[in-house]
Amino acid sequence: MLRDSLLTGYRIWGVRRVRVRTIAGIALGVAVLGVIGLWNWGAASMAAGAAVVAVAVPKFRKPAPEEISTLRDDAWAFAGERIAFRSVSEVLDRKPREIADRLAARYRPGQVVEMVLWIVATDGTGQPWTLVQDRYGDAVPSVTATAVGLVPGACDPYLEAQRLSLAETGLALADVVVVGWGTDTSLDKQRDVIMVIGQTSVGAEQLGSHEYEEGLRRSHLVELHPESVARSLTSVDARRWQAAAVRGLVRCLELLYPGAGPLVEELAVESWRSRRIFSRLGRLTEGAGDREGLVVNPVVLKVIDGGLTQEPEERAALVHDRALSWEATPRAIPTRYH
């Protein structure tokens, strides 16, 4: 069921919402300081100063364990690849109000982040499917989640996911799950990303392939099953995938099939390794068949009019074009076995 917009407190001076618990704590603190002030103004002043320091310098407070990244660098190791995503918080088991509070504490008002949304639909047999988005407008074609858009960092992610889905695909979401957030440095960009999974009541048969208005993007259906997801991931080079989209897709699959993450990783590692090797060999041999023949000018001795004379002799070195094993060549290339 779709979660409504969260009440996070009262809006103070139109800047941000303050929780009722926080307001009650401040009122109680003022009352206590007033009672102490009736007894001793010096003690009340010292207590007020300590309270101001504790509130104004939050860095002295120990961060929550879930806010500490489990990774030591800016990459996530998956299927033999270094996926450029650093997880900051995983919030699958958190309450909606707590998630909104954490986002409000992490991002200042007006700060914009990116939301990566995977939309899930089921067919007549109950099998879940999702839409994978291909982008062609950038310098390098990329692959990402069903919908990607900019949202305020301090937001209600459930409401923003609904808006993003309607704006990008026209699909209303029946349920929203916030996976977490982190830093994405893939595709030559760095941005904070909120990962979300949305369930729609529209049948997967009615989704089909979605064409966007500008014609530079399209989406295609992928069955949410370990083998199908692994084939989709390895259909392109790992560097063409948006890192947060890979993370969200794997977490989405793990929600449907607990323990499916290691299986997808095992199915994808060999294909991605082969693509990586072929890509490296392609870069090494790029342009090898287009080189002009090298000219070698050896000095030879010739007998002219009964005497020895040294003259350079121009010879064109032959360049043998070799085809790689996976290339389809239009002509037969002789080898020692033919």
Secondary structure, 3 states (H helix, E strand, C coil): CCCCCCCCCEEECCCEEECHHHHHHHHHHHHHHHHHHHHCHHHHHHHHHHHHHHHHCHHHCCCCHHHCCCCCCCCEEECCEEECEEEEEECCCCCHHHHHHHHHHHCCCCCEEEEEEEEEEECCCCCEEEEEEEECCCCCCEEECCEEEEEECCCCHHHHHHHHHHHHCCCCEEEEEEEEEEEECCCCCCEEEEEEEEEECCCHHHCCCEECCCCCEEEEEEECCHHHHHHHHHCCCHHHECHHHHHHHHHHHHHHCCCHHHHHHHHHHHHHHHHHHHHHHHHHCCCHHHCCCCEECCEEEEEECCEEEEEECCEECCCCCCCCCCCCCCCCCCCCCC
